[in-house]
Amino acid sequence: MQREERRRQMFSLVESYKSGAVPRKEFCSRHKITLSTFGWWQQQYRIANRQKQTNKKSDTPGFLRVMTSSLNASFELSFSDGSVLRFPPGIESSQVVSMLRQLRDHQICSG
């Protein structure tokens, strides 16, 4: 439990730093923490927030499970940002899954 408490404490410091106007060096000096340690915690904070965002996106309903090996009709997928993917009749469901994974991976890398 000590580790989680330390994590909460440091994330709170990172949030405090972000909302203030004090230079980083001065902020670290006031809180008796080295610049490198604080930088590491800032990185951990960013990673945790990215993971939260990814989890929120995956918790949001948006896709229907299609149980077939090929899709006999054309169809489209509409995304919340307005993007639309249109698929021709006869496309293999494995191709659709592959494309969606590539889009997801691209979004995580560039997001």
Buried (B, 14 or more C-beta within 10 A) or exposed (E): EEEEEEBEEBBEBBEEBEEEEEEEEEBBEEEEBEEEEBEEBBEBBEEEEEEEEBEEBEEEEEEEEEEEEEBEEEBEBEEEEEEEEEBEEEBEBEEBEEBEEEBEEEEEEEE
